[in-house]
Amino acid sequence: MAINSGSVIFKKVFAGKASADNSRAYYEELTYADAKLGVFSTDVWSEAGSIPNSGIGSGTGSTAAGSSYSSGVVTYYSASGFGHINGTTAGYSSSVQDWIPFNFGDGTTYDYKLTKNDGTVITTTDPSDWTFDTEAGVLIFHDGNPDDVDADYPPSMSAYAYRGTRLSTNLVTGNITASENISGSATSTGSFGRVEVAGQVGLDGFIYHNGDSDTYFGFDGNDSYELKVGNM
């Protein structure tokens, strides 16, 4: 019997289950099949919170076709061209990846504008039934190319892409940025060449000199401060 790839993919991606029997629904797979997809630090946009909900301003309106306009962690590409993927009939790829999903933010600003070579818009209801993979930048017309679109006349798209850092970059360089509180319930360790705090630091106990347990300073109670050097 052929593999029911649709069932396997649905169970894995949407239900977090491995498929032990393709005839079973996802909810019939028991705990032995629990296997949520892993998320790697290379896949996480660590500055996604800096993407504005309503775009990056009026500069996008004057961006010439084939050019781009950047602000913060977002770049707007105007009529960015696709290239035909060899060996396919209606598959195209972009040199740009990490496109911001069309429904991000206010639900309209980041919508894609897919156009033919002559500027005609290819709507989301076009009979070609196209889909676009935002991470890879791959476009496919599932029911064949629209009229006037082919390998010699590929389409183009105006849309926004993420150009900030990924979590893996911050983990390697040691740069961790937060605009709100950072808290923890266990001991945290790390090696920092320099720590800068622009606001307040809350402390319930003492700060010790590493490897020197009798040298420290801090608070031993309300309205009380203690400083020890060599336990003196």
MOSULKA-V142729 format. One record per pair of residues at least 6 apart in sequence whose ideal C-beta (glycine too) atoms are under 6 Angstrom apart, sorted by the first residue. I is the first residue (numbers start at 1). GAP is how many residues later the second one is. D is the distance in whole Angstrom. If there is no record, write none. Layout:
# MOSULKA-V142729
I:GAP:D + I:GAP:D
This chain:
# MOSULKA-V142729
4:18:4 + 7:15:5 + 8:11:5 + 11:6:4 + 11:8:5 + 11:15:5 + 15:11:4 + 16:20:4 + 17:9:5 + 17:12:4 + 17:16:5 + 18:15:4 + 18:17:4 + 20:13:6 + 41:126:4 + 41:127:4 + 41:130:6 + 42:124:6 + 42:126:4 + 44:123:4 + 45:117:5 + 46:119:5 + 46:120:6 + 46:121:4 + 46:124:5 + 47:26:5 + 47:117:3 + 47:118:6 + 50:22:6 + 50:23:5 + 51:23:6 + 53:52:4 + 53:53:5 + 54:52:5 + 54:55:5 + 55:54:4 + 56:15:4 + 56:18:5 + 59:10:5 + 60:9:5 + 60:16:4 + 63:6:4 + 63:15:4 + 65:13:5 + 65:14:4 + 66:13:6 + 67:11:6 + 68:7:5 + 68:9:5 + 69:7:5 + 73:90:6 + 73:91:3 + 74:86:6 + 75:86:5 + 75:88:5 + 76:84:5 + 78:80:5 + 79:77:4 + 79:79:6 + 80:76:6 + 80:77:6 + 81:75:5 + 82:10:4 + 82:12:5 + 82:57:6 + 82:72:5 + 82:73:6 + 83:10:6 + 84:8:6 + 84:67:4 + 84:70:5 + 85:6:4 + 85:8:5 + 90:51:4 + 90:54:6 + 90:55:5 + 91:49:5 + 92:47:5 + 92:62:5 + 93:44:6 + 93:45:5 + 94:43:4 + 96:41:5 + 96:65:5 + 97:40:5 + 98:63:5 + 98:64:5 + 99:35:4 + 99:60:6 + 99:62:5 + 100:10:5 + 100:60:5 + 100:62:6 + 101:33:6 + 102:8:6 + 102:9:5 + 102:10:5 + 104:6:5 + 110:50:5 + 112:45:6 + 112:47:5 + 113:45:4 + 114:8:4 + 114:41:6 + 114:43:5 + 115:6:5 + 115:41:6 + 116:32:5 + 116:33:6 + 116:39:6 + 117:36:4 + 122:24:6 + 126:20:6 + 128:13:4 + 128:15:5 + 128:18:5 + 129:13:4 + 129:14:5 + 130:11:5 + 131:9:6 + 132:7:5 + 149:6:5 + 170:6:6 + 205:13:5 + 206:10:4 + 206:12:3 + 207:11:6 + 208:8:4 + 209:6:4 + 214:16:6 + 214:17:4 + 215:14:5 + 216:12:5 + 217:10:4 + 219:6:6 + 220:6:5
